[in-house]
Amino acid sequence: MNALNRIFHHKSPKPLYFVRGFWRYWTPKWLLRRRLPALLREAGARADYDYIRRRVDYYNRLPQLSAVPGGLRPLAGHRFGTIQSAYFFDSYEFTRFFDDRLRWAIAPGDVTEVPPVPSILKSRPVAGDLSNAVVLNLDKHRHFLFLRDEIPFRAKQDRAIFRANINWPHPNHVVRLRFVERYYGSPLCDVGVSNRAPVVREEWLRPHISEYDHLTYKFVMCLEGNDVATNLKWVMSSNSLAVMPPPRYETWFMEGTLVPNYHYVAIRPDYSDLEERLRYYIDHPDEAEAIVRHAHEYIAQFFDRRRERLISLLVLQKYFERTGQL
């Protein structure tokens, strides 16, 4: 595979990511605040505004509150060094457009429960009352990775690959452990664990491999870890099929809207039907290639950077409106 094929789409080198982050940090906020009304008008005038509004309402389900909730802090305190750098830069990119006196809460990290107060976060459960769980595209340099795959589905190996860490004793990694125990050594699965842990057997250990090395396989396992399956985005951008149980958590990628056996190959939560599902799509390549096309159509909605920016601003605008501040 030549160097051109190894280009990471929609992902800047890490040093450039930090240069951009600090450039935004040093840009005077008043310049951005003057531009905000025009940007919001631009969104409302777009032909795809109905689509934008649906995305905003999906991420932000806050009801109209009669008073500002307790536990929120002024945006003026949102400064570099107060939270992890990736979460800071990705949120500050948009909070800098708003008045420092507005109050908010941010829950950085891998969130799997709904916070007690309205909060901005990267991940949340798919089901339940999500009113306080407002999603922005945070830690996107790590999570929003799309690849160019020039290997046709039919030219790939008739197997599924799984390479991941098992972070023990994190409760969500029990599902990964069960998968490895069940399918290590299966002729239809290339299974390996990339880190040492008390529950990891020596024979399971395999060296870390790149994203592109996964793409020689027809199927790539996308199993949730601390929260979502981080690899799901780049797998769906490839010509391989993502294989997973229905997701329990979601991010800006809106994993909760994915349709089983349309955007990905769905298996039972206990993995008991995995080999049956793999054999089915090996024997029905036309149906497999249809899923690949649907996955590519799904990820294409995130490629319009201007629109993604407007959606992010509108999510925050709605947050401040629904918390009774605007």
C-alpha positions as YAML, in Angstrom:
chain: A
units: angstrom
residues:
- id: 1
  name: MET
  ca: [0.00, 0.00, 0.00]
- id: 2
  name: ASN
  ca: [1.60, 3.30, -1.06]
- id: 3
  name: ALA
  ca: [1.98, 6.40, 1.10]
- id: 4
  name: LEU
  ca: [-0.99, 8.16, -0.49]
- id: 5
  name: ASN
  ca: [-3.34, 5.36, 0.57]
- id: 6
  name: ARG
  ca: [-2.18, 5.75, 4.17]
- id: 7
  name: ILE
  ca: [-3.41, 9.33, 4.44]
- id: 8
  name: PHE
  ca: [-5.64, 9.83, 7.45]
- id: 9
  name: HIS
  ca: [-8.71, 11.71, 6.27]
- id: 10
  name: HIS
  ca: [-10.10, 14.47, 8.47]
- id: 11
  name: LYS
  ca: [-7.29, 14.11, 11.00]
- id: 12
  name: SER
  ca: [-4.47, 16.63, 11.33]
- id: 13
  name: PRO
  ca: [-1.08, 15.70, 12.79]
- id: 14
  name: LYS
  ca: [-1.09, 16.02, 16.58]
- id: 15
  name: PRO
  ca: [1.36, 19.00, 16.71]
- id: 16
  name: LEU
  ca: [-0.80, 20.89, 14.19]
- id: 17
  name: TYR
  ca: [-3.88, 20.10, 16.30]
- id: 18
  name: PHE
  ca: [-2.25, 21.79, 19.32]
- id: 19
  name: VAL
  ca: [-1.01, 24.75, 17.25]
- id: 20
  name: ARG
  ca: [-4.58, 25.35, 16.07]
- id: 21
  name: GLY
  ca: [-5.87, 24.93, 19.60]
- id: 22
  name: PHE
  ca: [-3.53, 27.52, 21.06]
- id: 23
  name: TRP
  ca: [-4.17, 29.88, 18.14]
- id: 24
  name: ARG
  ca: [-7.87, 29.77, 18.98]
- id: 25
  name: TYR
  ca: [-7.06, 30.20, 22.66]
- id: 26
  name: TRP
  ca: [-5.09, 33.38, 22.00]
- id: 27
  name: THR
  ca: [-7.64, 34.87, 19.58]
- id: 28
  name: PRO
  ca: [-9.59, 37.66, 21.35]
- id: 29
  name: LYS
  ca: [-13.04, 36.40, 22.26]
- id: 30
  name: TRP
  ca: [-14.78, 39.63, 21.38]
- id: 31
  name: LEU
  ca: [-13.98, 39.04, 17.70]
- id: 32
  name: LEU
  ca: [-15.81, 35.72, 17.78]
- id: 33
  name: ARG
  ca: [-18.78, 37.03, 19.75]
- id: 34
  name: ARG
  ca: [-19.38, 39.71, 17.14]
- id: 35
  name: ARG
  ca: [-19.53, 36.98, 14.48]
- id: 36
  name: LEU
  ca: [-21.92, 34.66, 16.32]
- id: 37
  name: PRO
  ca: [-25.23, 36.31, 15.27]
- id: 38
  name: ALA
  ca: [-24.19, 36.16, 11.60]
- id: 39
  name: LEU
  ca: [-23.21, 32.49, 11.93]
- id: 40
  name: LEU
  ca: [-26.55, 31.61, 13.50]
- id: 41
  name: ARG
  ca: [-28.37, 33.48, 10.72]
- id: 42
  name: GLU
  ca: [-26.27, 31.61, 8.17]
- id: 43
  name: ALA
  ca: [-27.40, 28.30, 9.65]
- id: 44
  name: GLY
  ca: [-31.04, 29.33, 9.47]
- id: 45
  name: ALA
  ca: [-30.72, 30.34, 5.82]
- id: 46
  name: ARG
  ca: [-29.14, 27.10, 4.64]
- id: 47
  name: ALA
  ca: [-31.10, 24.71, 2.45]
- id: 48
  name: ASP
  ca: [-30.24, 21.90, 4.86]
- id: 49
  name: TYR
  ca: [-31.42, 23.75, 7.97]
- id: 50
  name: ASP
  ca: [-34.03, 21.10, 8.79]
- id: 51
  name: TYR
  ca: [-31.26, 18.50, 8.85]
- id: 52
  name: ILE
  ca: [-29.11, 20.78, 11.04]
- id: 53
  name: ARG
  ca: [-32.00, 21.28, 13.45]
- id: 54
  name: ARG
  ca: [-32.57, 17.53, 13.73]
- id: 55
  name: ARG
  ca: [-28.91, 17.02, 14.60]
- id: 56
  name: VAL
  ca: [-29.01, 19.81, 17.19]
- id: 57
  name: ASP
  ca: [-32.14, 18.39, 18.79]
- id: 58
  name: TYR
  ca: [-30.59, 14.92, 18.83]
- id: 59
  name: TYR
  ca: [-27.51, 16.06, 20.72]
- id: 60
  name: ASN
  ca: [-29.31, 18.49, 23.01]
- id: 61
  name: ARG
  ca: [-32.57, 17.24, 24.53]
- id: 62
  name: LEU
  ca: [-32.79, 19.74, 27.36]
- id: 63
  name: PRO
  ca: [-36.33, 20.91, 28.15]
- id: 64
  name: GLN
  ca: [-36.97, 24.59, 28.79]
- id: 65
  name: LEU
  ca: [-35.96, 25.29, 32.40]
- id: 66
  name: SER
  ca: [-37.49, 28.11, 34.40]
- id: 67
  name: ALA
  ca: [-34.29, 28.90, 36.30]
- id: 68
  name: VAL
  ca: [-30.57, 28.39, 35.88]
- id: 69
  name: PRO
  ca: [-29.71, 25.03, 37.52]
- id: 70
  name: GLY
  ca: [-27.31, 24.93, 40.43]
- id: 71
  name: GLY
  ca: [-23.88, 23.46, 39.88]
- id: 72
  name: LEU
  ca: [-23.11, 25.43, 36.72]
- id: 73
  name: ARG
  ca: [-19.98, 27.59, 36.50]
- id: 74
  name: PRO
  ca: [-19.18, 30.69, 34.42]
- id: 75
  name: LEU
  ca: [-17.50, 30.20, 31.06]
- id: 76
  name: ALA
  ca: [-14.85, 32.65, 32.27]
- id: 77
  name: GLY
  ca: [-13.33, 29.79, 34.25]
- id: 78
  name: HIS
  ca: [-12.91, 27.60, 31.18]
- id: 79
  name: ARG
  ca: [-9.17, 27.94, 30.76]
- id: 80
  name: PHE
  ca: [-6.31, 25.80, 29.51]
- id: 81
  name: GLY
  ca: [-5.11, 23.41, 32.20]
- id: 82
  name: THR
  ca: [-8.46, 23.05, 33.97]
- id: 83
  name: ILE
  ca: [-9.36, 19.80, 32.12]
- id: 84
  name: GLN
  ca: [-7.59, 17.40, 29.75]
- id: 85
  name: SER
  ca: [-6.17, 19.29, 26.77]
- id: 86
  name: ALA
  ca: [-8.18, 17.47, 24.07]
- id: 87
  name: TYR
  ca: [-11.47, 18.12, 25.86]
- id: 88
  name: PHE
  ca: [-10.47, 21.71, 26.54]
- id: 89
  name: PHE
  ca: [-9.47, 22.62, 22.97]
- id: 90
  name: ASP
  ca: [-12.46, 20.87, 21.39]
- id: 91
  name: SER
  ca: [-14.95, 22.62, 23.68]
- id: 92
  name: TYR
  ca: [-13.17, 26.00, 23.73]
- id: 93
  name: GLU
  ca: [-13.33, 26.08, 19.92]
- id: 94
  name: PHE
  ca: [-17.05, 26.87, 20.38]
- id: 95
  name: THR
  ca: [-17.49, 28.23, 23.92]
- id: 96
  name: ARG
  ca: [-15.29, 31.21, 23.00]
- id: 97
  name: PHE
  ca: [-18.17, 32.52, 20.87]
- id: 98
  name: PHE
  ca: [-20.32, 33.01, 24.00]
- id: 99
  name: ASP
  ca: [-20.33, 35.52, 26.87]
- id: 100
  name: ASP
  ca: [-18.03, 34.58, 29.76]
- id: 101
  name: ARG
  ca: [-20.86, 35.26, 32.22]
- id: 102
  name: LEU
  ca: [-22.93, 32.37, 30.88]
- id: 103
  name: ARG
  ca: [-22.84, 29.31, 33.11]
- id: 104
  name: TRP
  ca: [-22.32, 25.70, 32.13]
- id: 105
  name: ALA
  ca: [-20.96, 22.32, 33.18]
- id: 106
  name: ILE
  ca: [-18.64, 19.99, 31.28]
- id: 107
  name: ALA
  ca: [-18.04, 16.31, 32.08]
- id: 108
  name: PRO
  ca: [-14.79, 15.30, 30.35]
- id: 109
  name: GLY
  ca: [-13.76, 11.71, 29.83]
- id: 110
  name: ASP
  ca: [-15.61, 8.51, 29.00]
- id: 111
  name: VAL
  ca: [-19.09, 9.22, 30.36]
- id: 112
  name: THR
  ca: [-21.52, 6.28, 30.58]
- id: 113
  name: GLU
  ca: [-24.13, 7.79, 32.93]
- id: 114
  name: VAL
  ca: [-26.29, 10.89, 32.66]
- id: 115
  name: PRO
  ca: [-24.95, 13.72, 34.89]
- id: 116
  name: PRO
  ca: [-27.13, 15.22, 37.64]
- id: 117
  name: VAL
  ca: [-26.96, 18.70, 36.06]
- id: 118
  name: PRO
  ca: [-27.11, 19.76, 32.39]
- id: 119
  name: SER
  ca: [-23.60, 19.02, 31.13]
- id: 120
  name: ILE
  ca: [-21.57, 19.05, 27.94]
- id: 121
  name: LEU
  ca: [-19.93, 15.68, 27.33]
- id: 122
  name: LYS
  ca: [-18.37, 13.42, 24.72]
- id: 123
  name: SER
  ca: [-20.39, 10.25, 25.34]
- id: 124
  name: ARG
  ca: [-23.66, 9.19, 26.91]
- id: 125
  name: PRO
  ca: [-25.96, 6.16, 27.06]
- id: 126
  name: VAL
  ca: [-28.12, 5.48, 24.03]
- id: 127
  name: ALA
  ca: [-31.28, 4.84, 26.08]
- id: 128
  name: GLY
  ca: [-33.02, 6.52, 29.01]
- id: 129
  name: ASP
  ca: [-33.68, 10.13, 30.01]
- id: 130
  name: LEU
  ca: [-30.85, 12.01, 28.30]
- id: 131
  name: SER
  ca: [-32.01, 15.53, 29.14]
- id: 132
  name: ASN
  ca: [-28.85, 16.46, 31.06]
- id: 133
  name: ALA
  ca: [-26.49, 14.72, 28.62]
- id: 134
  name: VAL
  ca: [-25.65, 17.27, 25.91]
- id: 135
  name: VAL
  ca: [-23.16, 15.99, 23.34]
- id: 136
  name: LEU
  ca: [-20.36, 17.91, 21.62]
- id: 137
  name: ASN
  ca: [-17.64, 16.46, 19.41]
- id: 138
  name: LEU
  ca: [-14.95, 16.20, 22.09]
- id: 139
  name: ASP
  ca: [-11.61, 14.35, 21.89]
- id: 140
  name: LYS
  ca: [-12.29, 14.28, 18.16]
- id: 141
  name: HIS
  ca: [-8.64, 14.04, 17.15]
- id: 142
  name: ARG
  ca: [-8.68, 10.52, 18.58]
- id: 143
  name: HIS
  ca: [-12.23, 9.50, 17.82]
- id: 144
  name: PHE
  ca: [-13.12, 11.08, 14.48]
- id: 145
  name: LEU
  ca: [-10.75, 9.24, 12.18]
- id: 146
  name: PHE
  ca: [-11.74, 8.17, 8.66]
- id: 147
  name: LEU
  ca: [-9.56, 6.14, 6.30]
- id: 148
  name: ARG
  ca: [-9.14, 5.55, 2.60]
- id: 149
  name: ASP
  ca: [-9.46, 1.85, 1.82]
- id: 150
  name: GLU
  ca: [-8.74, 0.71, -1.73]
- id: 151
  name: ILE
  ca: [-9.05, -3.03, -1.05]
- id: 152
  name: PRO
  ca: [-12.43, -4.28, -2.35]
- id: 153
  name: PHE
  ca: [-14.51, -6.29, 0.10]
- id: 154
  name: ARG
  ca: [-14.25, -9.47, -2.00]
- id: 155
  name: ALA
  ca: [-10.44, -9.30, -2.04]
- id: 156
  name: LYS
  ca: [-10.14, -9.38, 1.75]
- id: 157
  name: GLN
  ca: [-9.62, -12.36, 4.06]
- id: 158
  name: ASP
  ca: [-12.73, -14.32, 5.06]
- id: 159
  name: ARG
  ca: [-12.17, -13.59, 8.75]
- id: 160
  name: ALA
  ca: [-12.89, -11.07, 11.48]
- id: 161
  name: ILE
  ca: [-10.08, -9.32, 13.30]
- id: 162
  name: PHE
  ca: [-10.10, -8.14, 16.89]
- id: 163
  name: ARG
  ca: [-7.19, -6.22, 18.42]
- id: 164
  name: ALA
  ca: [-7.74, -4.16, 21.55]
- id: 165
  name: ASN
  ca: [-6.72, -3.55, 25.12]
- id: 166
  name: ILE
  ca: [-8.53, -5.07, 28.08]
- id: 167
  name: ASN
  ca: [-8.45, -2.43, 30.82]
- id: 168
  name: TRP
  ca: [-9.08, -4.49, 33.91]
- id: 169
  name: PRO
  ca: [-11.07, -4.16, 36.15]
- id: 170
  name: HIS
  ca: [-13.11, -1.61, 34.15]
- id: 171
  name: PRO
  ca: [-16.63, -3.12, 34.11]
- id: 172
  name: ASN
  ca: [-17.22, -2.42, 30.42]
- id: 173
  name: HIS
  ca: [-14.14, -4.47, 29.50]
- id: 174
  name: VAL
  ca: [-15.75, -7.65, 30.82]
- id: 175
  name: VAL
  ca: [-17.50, -7.93, 27.44]
- id: 176
  name: ARG
  ca: [-14.14, -7.80, 25.63]
- id: 177
  name: LEU
  ca: [-12.73, -10.49, 27.91]
- id: 178
  name: ARG
  ca: [-15.69, -12.76, 27.23]
- id: 179
  name: PHE
  ca: [-15.24, -12.28, 23.50]
- id: 180
  name: VAL
  ca: [-11.55, -13.22, 23.61]
- id: 181
  name: GLU
  ca: [-12.26, -16.26, 25.79]
- id: 182
  name: ARG
  ca: [-14.90, -17.46, 23.34]
- id: 183
  name: TYR
  ca: [-13.25, -16.81, 19.98]
- id: 184
  name: TYR
  ca: [-9.50, -17.01, 20.50]
- id: 185
  name: GLY
  ca: [-8.38, -19.74, 18.12]
- id: 186
  name: SER
  ca: [-11.52, -19.69, 15.98]
- id: 187
  name: PRO
  ca: [-10.74, -20.28, 12.28]
- id: 188
  name: LEU
  ca: [-13.05, -17.37, 11.43]
- id: 189
  name: CYS
  ca: [-11.43, -14.91, 13.88]
- id: 190
  name: ASP
  ca: [-7.97, -13.42, 14.31]
- id: 191
  name: VAL
  ca: [-8.16, -12.46, 17.98]
- id: 192
  name: GLY
  ca: [-5.48, -10.83, 20.09]
- id: 193
  name: VAL
  ca: [-5.01, -8.54, 23.08]
- id: 194
  name: SER
  ca: [-2.43, -5.74, 22.90]
- id: 195
  name: ASN
  ca: [-1.77, -5.19, 26.61]
- id: 196
  name: ARG
  ca: [-0.83, -7.23, 29.64]
- id: 197
  name: ALA
  ca: [-3.38, -7.44, 32.44]
- id: 198
  name: PRO
  ca: [-4.03, -9.95, 35.25]
- id: 199
  name: VAL
  ca: [-6.85, -11.56, 33.26]
- id: 200
  name: VAL
  ca: [-4.98, -11.71, 29.94]
- id: 201
  name: ARG
  ca: [-3.42, -15.06, 29.11]
- id: 202
  name: GLU
  ca: [0.05, -15.08, 27.61]
- id: 203
  name: GLU
  ca: [-1.11, -16.80, 24.41]
- id: 204
  name: TRP
  ca: [-3.64, -14.01, 23.76]
- id: 205
  name: LEU
  ca: [-0.98, -11.30, 23.50]
- id: 206
  name: ARG
  ca: [-0.41, -9.82, 20.05]
- id: 207
  name: PRO
  ca: [1.51, -6.69, 19.04]
- id: 208
  name: HIS
  ca: [-0.43, -3.55, 18.24]
- id: 209
  name: ILE
  ca: [-1.19, -3.15, 14.54]
- id: 210
  name: SER
  ca: [-2.23, -0.09, 12.57]
- id: 211
  name: GLU
  ca: [-5.72, 0.70, 11.39]
- id: 212
  name: TYR
  ca: [-4.69, -0.09, 7.81]
- id: 213
  name: ASP
  ca: [-3.42, -3.52, 8.80]
- id: 214
  name: HIS
  ca: [-6.99, -4.35, 9.86]
- id: 215
  name: LEU
  ca: [-8.29, -3.65, 6.38]
- id: 216
  name: THR
  ca: [-7.07, -6.91, 4.84]
- id: 217
  name: TYR
  ca: [-9.95, -8.60, 6.73]
- id: 218
  name: LYS
  ca: [-13.58, -8.58, 5.59]
- id: 219
  name: PHE
  ca: [-14.82, -8.03, 9.15]
- id: 220
  name: VAL
  ca: [-13.54, -5.84, 11.98]
- id: 221
  name: MET
  ca: [-14.89, -6.29, 15.49]
- id: 222
  name: CYS
  ca: [-16.08, -3.02, 17.06]
- id: 223
  name: LEU
  ca: [-16.59, -3.79, 20.74]
- id: 224
  name: GLU
  ca: [-17.28, -1.07, 23.27]
- id: 225
  name: GLY
  ca: [-14.56, -0.35, 25.80]
- id: 226
  name: ASN
  ca: [-14.68, 2.44, 28.39]
- id: 227
  name: ASP
  ca: [-17.63, 3.84, 26.44]
- id: 228
  name: VAL
  ca: [-18.09, 3.57, 22.66]
- id: 229
  name: ALA
  ca: [-16.09, 1.45, 20.22]
- id: 230
  name: THR
  ca: [-13.44, 3.98, 19.18]
- id: 231
  name: ASN
  ca: [-12.66, 2.16, 15.94]
- id: 232
  name: LEU
  ca: [-16.25, 2.21, 14.63]
- id: 233
  name: LYS
  ca: [-15.83, 5.45, 12.67]
- id: 234
  name: TRP
  ca: [-12.79, 4.38, 10.65]
- id: 235
  name: VAL
  ca: [-14.14, 0.86, 10.14]
- id: 236
  name: MET
  ca: [-17.34, 2.27, 8.64]
- id: 237
  name: SER
  ca: [-15.24, 4.43, 6.31]
- id: 238
  name: SER
  ca: [-13.47, 1.32, 4.99]
- id: 239
  name: ASN
  ca: [-14.55, -1.50, 2.70]
- id: 240
  name: SER
  ca: [-14.65, -3.91, 5.64]
- id: 241
  name: LEU
  ca: [-17.76, -4.55, 7.71]
- id: 242
  name: ALA
  ca: [-18.10, -3.38, 11.29]
- id: 243
  name: VAL
  ca: [-19.36, -6.24, 13.48]
- id: 244
  name: MET
  ca: [-20.83, -5.54, 16.91]
- id: 245
  name: PRO
  ca: [-23.83, -5.87, 19.19]
- id: 246
  name: PRO
  ca: [-26.22, -2.89, 19.14]
- id: 247
  name: PRO
  ca: [-24.38, 0.01, 20.81]
- id: 248
  name: ARG
  ca: [-25.12, 0.97, 24.41]
- id: 249
  name: TYR
  ca: [-23.32, 4.34, 24.25]
- id: 250
  name: GLU
  ca: [-23.05, 7.11, 21.70]
- id: 251
  name: THR
  ca: [-21.05, 10.22, 20.80]
- id: 252
  name: TRP
  ca: [-21.24, 12.94, 18.13]
- id: 253
  name: PHE
  ca: [-21.28, 10.01, 15.68]
- id: 254
  name: MET
  ca: [-24.86, 9.29, 16.81]
- id: 255
  name: GLU
  ca: [-24.25, 5.57, 17.27]
- id: 256
  name: GLY
  ca: [-27.81, 5.25, 18.51]
- id: 257
  name: THR
  ca: [-29.14, 6.00, 15.00]
- id: 258
  name: LEU
  ca: [-27.21, 3.19, 13.28]
- id: 259
  name: VAL
  ca: [-29.46, 0.53, 11.75]
- id: 260
  name: PRO
  ca: [-28.46, -3.10, 12.45]
- id: 261
  name: ASN
  ca: [-27.55, -5.11, 9.34]
- id: 262
  name: TYR
  ca: [-27.84, -1.94, 7.27]
- id: 263
  name: HIS
  ca: [-24.91, 0.11, 8.58]
- id: 264
  name: TYR
  ca: [-23.10, -2.71, 10.40]
- id: 265
  name: VAL
  ca: [-23.35, -6.45, 11.03]
- id: 266
  name: ALA
  ca: [-25.35, -6.95, 14.22]
- id: 267
  name: ILE
  ca: [-24.61, -9.84, 16.58]
- id: 268
  name: ARG
  ca: [-26.11, -10.81, 19.91]
- id: 269
  name: PRO
  ca: [-24.71, -9.17, 23.07]
- id: 270
  name: ASP
  ca: [-23.30, -12.56, 24.15]
- id: 271
  name: TYR
  ca: [-21.61, -13.02, 20.70]
- id: 272
  name: SER
  ca: [-23.15, -16.48, 20.34]
- id: 273
  name: ASP
  ca: [-24.14, -15.98, 16.68]
- id: 274
  name: LEU
  ca: [-20.88, -14.40, 15.49]
- id: 275
  name: GLU
  ca: [-19.62, -17.24, 13.29]
- id: 276
  name: GLU
  ca: [-23.09, -17.73, 11.80]
- id: 277
  name: ARG
  ca: [-23.26, -14.04, 10.85]
- id: 278
  name: LEU
  ca: [-19.75, -14.05, 9.38]
- id: 279
  name: ARG
  ca: [-20.47, -17.10, 7.22]
- id: 280
  name: TYR
  ca: [-23.70, -15.50, 6.01]
- id: 281
  name: TYR
  ca: [-21.96, -12.40, 4.65]
- id: 282
  name: ILE
  ca: [-19.05, -14.42, 3.27]
- id: 283
  name: ASP
  ca: [-21.64, -16.38, 1.28]
- id: 284
  name: HIS
  ca: [-23.68, -13.27, 0.37]
- id: 285
  name: PRO
  ca: [-21.10, -10.68, -0.79]
- id: 286
  name: ASP
  ca: [-23.71, -8.55, -2.55]
- id: 287
  name: GLU
  ca: [-25.47, -7.93, 0.77]
- id: 288
  name: ALA
  ca: [-22.13, -7.27, 2.45]
- id: 289
  name: GLU
  ca: [-21.20, -4.67, -0.15]
- id: 290
  name: ALA
  ca: [-24.58, -3.00, 0.33]
- id: 291
  name: ILE
  ca: [-23.77, -2.55, 4.02]
- id: 292
  name: VAL
  ca: [-20.40, -1.04, 3.04]
- id: 293
  name: ARG
  ca: [-22.20, 1.47, 0.79]
- id: 294
  name: HIS
  ca: [-24.69, 2.36, 3.52]
- id: 295
  name: ALA
  ca: [-21.88, 2.87, 6.01]
- id: 296
  name: HIS
  ca: [-20.09, 5.20, 3.59]
- id: 297
  name: GLU
  ca: [-23.30, 7.17, 3.07]
- id: 298
  name: TYR
  ca: [-23.69, 7.51, 6.83]
- id: 299
  name: ILE
  ca: [-20.21, 8.85, 7.52]
- id: 300
  name: ALA
  ca: [-20.42, 11.31, 4.61]
- id: 301
  name: GLN
  ca: [-22.74, 13.51, 6.67]
- id: 302
  name: PHE
  ca: [-19.82, 14.44, 8.95]
- id: 303
  name: PHE
  ca: [-17.51, 15.67, 6.16]
- id: 304
  name: ASP
  ca: [-19.01, 19.17, 5.79]
- id: 305
  name: ARG
  ca: [-16.80, 21.00, 8.30]
- id: 306
  name: ARG
  ca: [-18.68, 24.29, 7.97]
- id: 307
  name: ARG
  ca: [-21.95, 22.57, 8.79]
- id: 308
  name: GLU
  ca: [-20.42, 20.64, 11.68]
- id: 309
  name: ARG
  ca: [-19.24, 23.94, 13.12]
- id: 310
  name: LEU
  ca: [-22.68, 25.50, 12.86]
- id: 311
  name: ILE
  ca: [-24.29, 22.47, 14.51]
- id: 312
  name: SER
  ca: [-21.85, 22.72, 17.42]
- id: 313
  name: LEU
  ca: [-22.60, 26.41, 17.93]
- id: 314
  name: LEU
  ca: [-26.34, 25.75, 17.81]
- id: 315
  name: VAL
  ca: [-26.02, 22.95, 20.38]
- id: 316
  name: LEU
  ca: [-24.40, 25.42, 22.78]
- id: 317
  name: GLN
  ca: [-26.85, 28.18, 21.90]
- id: 318
  name: LYS
  ca: [-29.71, 25.84, 22.75]
- id: 319
  name: TYR
  ca: [-27.95, 24.81, 25.98]
- id: 320
  name: PHE
  ca: [-27.82, 28.43, 27.18]
- id: 321
  name: GLU
  ca: [-31.37, 29.10, 26.03]
- id: 322
  name: ARG
  ca: [-32.86, 26.01, 27.68]
- id: 323
  name: THR
  ca: [-31.02, 26.69, 30.96]
- id: 324
  name: GLY
  ca: [-32.73, 30.08, 31.11]
- id: 325
  name: GLN
  ca: [-29.72, 32.24, 30.31]
- id: 326
  name: LEU
  ca: [-30.55, 33.56, 26.83]
...
